[in-house]
Amino acid sequence: MKQLAGIAKSLAEIDSAERAYRYIMDVIAENADYFARRGKHGYYKPAAGACWGKITNNYIAINRTRITEELAKQGYSLNSVADAWKNKGYIMTRSDGRINHTERLDNGTFSAIHLKNTL
C-alpha cells in the first residue's frame, strides 16, 4: 500500500510540474515583448520596458527572479518542479548539473534559467 501511495504522489508531482511548465510558457508567450531577440547585429532590446530575458532558437533565458515570481503567482515553486523539468528536457543544466546560468545583454548580466524553446 505504501508503494501505491508513493506512486500516486509521484504522478501528482509530475502532473504539477507539467502544469507549471505549460503555465510559464504561456506567460512567456503573452509577455514576449519583454524578451530580447537576436537580430542581424546582436540582440535587440525588448520592445517593452523591463527585460525578462532573451529568446534564442534553442532556449529561452528567463531571469531567475522573474520565473520564481511568476510561478509563485500560481502556487508553484521553481525548486519543486526543477527536477521533473530536467527529466523531461524542459530545463537546461550546466555541466555541473545546476540550473543557474549567467546571461549577458547590452544592459549587463543576469542570473537566468534556460528553458527549452517550445514557442
KEKE-3310 file (N, C-alpha, C; in steps of 0.2 Angstrom, whole numbers, plus 5000, padded with zeros to 4 digits):
npx = (5004:5010:5019:5010:5005:5016:5018:5007:5008:5020:5015:5006:5015:5022:5012:5009:5021:5021:5010:5015:5025:5018:5011:5021:5026:5016:5015:5027:5025:5014:5020:5030:5036:5044:5056:5072:5078:5087:5095:5101:5113:5117:5109:5092:5085:5072:5055:5046:5047:5055:5067:5065:5072:5080:5076:5081:5084:5085:5083:5075:5080:5077:5075:5080:5074:5062:5055:5054:5045:5034:5030:5026:5015:5005:5006:5016:5033:5050:5060:5053:5049:5059:5068:5059:5057:5070:5071:5062:5068:5065:5071:5087:5103:5119:5136:5139:5127:5119:5106:5106:5111:5123:5119:5122:5118:5115:5113:5120:5123:5114:5106:5100:5087:5087:5076:5069:5065:5049:5040)
npy = (4994:5006:5008:5010:5023:5030:5030:5037:5049:5053:5054:5064:5075:5075:5079:5091:5098:5098:5105:5117:5120:5122:5133:5143:5144:5149:5162:5167:5168:5177:5188:5192:5203:5208:5201:5200:5198:5189:5198:5205:5211:5207:5206:5212:5225:5223:5226:5231:5239:5234:5221:5204:5193:5183:5177:5163:5152:5140:5140:5148:5161:5165:5178:5173:5178:5183:5171:5164:5172:5173:5159:5157:5165:5156:5147:5138:5132:5135:5127:5115:5110:5109:5097:5088:5095:5094:5081:5079:5086:5100:5110:5117:5112:5116:5110:5106:5101:5111:5123:5137:5150:5162:5176:5187:5204:5219:5228:5223:5209:5194:5183:5168:5156:5142:5138:5125:5130:5130:5138)
npz = (5000:5004:4993:4983:4987:4986:4972:4967:4973:4967:4953:4954:4957:4945:4936:4941:4939:4925:4922:4928:4919:4907:4911:4913:4900:4894:4900:4896:4882:4882:4886:4877:4872:4882:4881:4874:4857:4845:4832:4817:4821:4834:4849:4850:4860:4872:4867:4876:4892:4905:4905:4903:4899:4887:4870:4861:4847:4852:4866:4880:4889:4905:4917:4933:4945:4940:4934:4946:4953:4944:4944:4957:4958:4954:4963:4962:4964:4959:4963:4967:4955:4947:4946:4939:4927:4922:4920:4910:4900:4899:4905:4905:4910:4918:4915:4928:4933:4939:4938:4936:4925:4919:4910:4896:4891:4882:4893:4904:4915:4920:4931:4925:4920:4909:4898:4887:4871:4866:4860)
capx = (5000:5014:5021:5005:5004:5022:5017:5002:5011:5025:5012:5004:5021:5024:5007:5010:5027:5019:5006:5019:5029:5014:5009:5026:5027:5010:5017:5032:5022:5010:5024:5036:5039:5049:5062:5077:5078:5093:5094:5107:5119:5117:5102:5088:5082:5065:5051:5043:5052:5060:5069:5064:5077:5081:5074:5085:5081:5085:5081:5073:5084:5072:5078:5078:5069:5055:5052:5052:5039:5028:5027:5023:5008:5000:5007:5022:5040:5055:5064:5049:5047:5066:5070:5054:5058:5076:5070:5058:5071:5062:5076:5094:5108:5126:5140:5139:5121:5115:5101:5108:5116:5124:5117:5124:5114:5118:5112:5124:5122:5109:5105:5094:5085:5087:5070:5068:5060:5044:5036)
capy = (5000:5012:5009:5014:5030:5034:5031:5042:5056:5054:5055:5071:5079:5076:5082:5098:5100:5099:5111:5123:5122:5125:5140:5148:5145:5154:5168:5170:5170:5183:5194:5191:5210:5209:5197:5202:5193:5190:5202:5204:5214:5205:5205:5218:5226:5221:5232:5234:5242:5229:5215:5197:5188:5183:5171:5161:5147:5133:5140:5154:5163:5170:5180:5169:5181:5183:5165:5162:5176:5171:5153:5158:5168:5151:5142:5133:5134:5133:5121:5109:5107:5109:5090:5085:5098:5092:5074:5080:5090:5107:5115:5115:5112:5117:5104:5103:5099:5116:5126:5144:5152:5169:5178:5194:5208:5226:5231:5219:5202:5192:5175:5165:5149:5141:5133:5123:5134:5126:5143)
capz = (5000:5004:4987:4978:4989:4983:4965:4967:4975:4961:4947:4956:4956:4938:4933:4944:4935:4918:4923:4929:4913:4902:4913:4912:4893:4892:4902:4891:4876:4882:4888:4873:4871:4887:4879:4869:4852:4841:4826:4812:4824:4841:4852:4851:4867:4872:4865:4882:4897:4909:4901:4907:4897:4879:4867:4855:4843:4856:4873:4882:4895:4908:4923:4939:4949:4936:4934:4953:4955:4940:4946:4964:4957:4953:4969:4960:4966:4954:4966:4967:4948:4943:4944:4934:4921:4920:4917:4903:4895:4898:4908:4903:4916:4916:4916:4935:4935:4941:4933:4935:4920:4918:4903:4895:4886:4882:4899:4909:4916:4925:4933:4921:4919:4902:4896:4880:4867:4863:4857)
cpx = (5004:5017:5016:5004:5010:5021:5012:5004:5016:5021:5009:5009:5022:5018:5007:5016:5025:5015:5010:5023:5024:5012:5015:5027:5022:5012:5022:5029:5017:5014:5031:5040:5044:5055:5066:5077:5084:5091:5101:5114:5119:5110:5099:5086:5075:5061:5047:5049:5057:5061:5069:5069:5078:5078:5079:5081:5080:5082:5079:5077:5079:5075:5075:5073:5062:5052:5050:5045:5033:5025:5024:5016:5003:5001:5012:5028:5045:5058:5060:5048:5054:5068:5065:5056:5065:5075:5066:5062:5069:5067:5083:5099:5115:5130:5140:5132:5116:5111:5102:5113:5117:5123:5120:5119:5117:5118:5116:5122:5117:5109:5099:5093:5084:5081:5071:5063:5055:5039:5035)
cpy = (5006:5013:5012:5021:5034:5035:5036:5049:5058:5057:5062:5076:5080:5080:5090:5101:5102:5105:5118:5125:5125:5132:5145:5149:5150:5161:5171:5172:5176:5189:5194:5198:5211:5205:5200:5196:5194:5193:5201:5206:5213:5205:5212:5219:5225:5228:5235:5236:5237:5223:5209:5192:5189:5176:5169:5155:5141:5134:5147:5155:5168:5171:5176:5172:5181:5177:5163:5166:5174:5164:5153:5161:5162:5145:5137:5136:5131:5127:5115:5106:5106:5102:5087:5088:5096:5085:5074:5084:5097:5112:5112:5116:5114:5111:5101:5101:5105:5120:5134:5145:5159:5171:5186:5197:5215:5229:5228:5212:5200:5185:5173:5158:5148:5136:5131:5127:5130:5131:5142)
cpz = (5000:4997:4982:4980:4986:4976:4964:4968:4969:4955:4948:4955:4949:4935:4935:4940:4928:4918:4924:4923:4908:4904:4912:4905:4891:4894:4898:4885:4876:4884:4883:4871:4876:4886:4874:4864:4848:4834:4822:4816:4831:4843:4852:4858:4866:4870:4871:4887:4900:4905:4906:4905:4890:4877:4861:4852:4847:4863:4874:4889:4899:4915:4929:4943:4946:4936:4941:4955:4951:4942:4953:4963:4956:4958:4967:4963:4961:4957:4966:4960:4944:4941:4939:4927:4918:4916:4911:4898:4894:4901:4906:4909:4913:4917:4923:4937:4938:4936:4932:4930:4921:4911:4903:4890:4887:4889:4905:4909:4921:4926:4929:4922:4912:4901:4889:4877:4864:4860:4850)
residu = (MET:LYS:GLN:LEU:ALA:GLY:ILE:ALA:LYS:SER:LEU:ALA:GLU:ILE:ASP:SER:ALA:GLU:ARG:ALA:TYR:ARG:TYR:ILE:MET:ASP:VAL:ILE:ALA:GLU:ASN:ALA:ASP:TYR:PHE:ALA:ARG:ARG:GLY:LYS:HIS:GLY:TYR:TYR:LYS:PRO:ALA:ALA:GLY:ALA:CYS:TRP:GLY:LYS:ILE:THR:ASN:ASN:TYR:ILE:ALA:ILE:ASN:ARG:THR:ARG:ILE:THR:GLU:GLU:LEU:ALA:LYS:GLN:GLY:TYR:SER:LEU:ASN:SER:VAL:ALA:ASP:ALA:TRP:LYS:ASN:LYS:GLY:TYR:ILE:MET:THR:ARG:SER:ASP:GLY:ARG:ILE:ASN:HIS:THR:GLU:ARG:LEU:ASP:ASN:GLY:THR:PHE:SER:ALA:ILE:HIS:LEU:LYS:ASN:THR:LEU)
# end
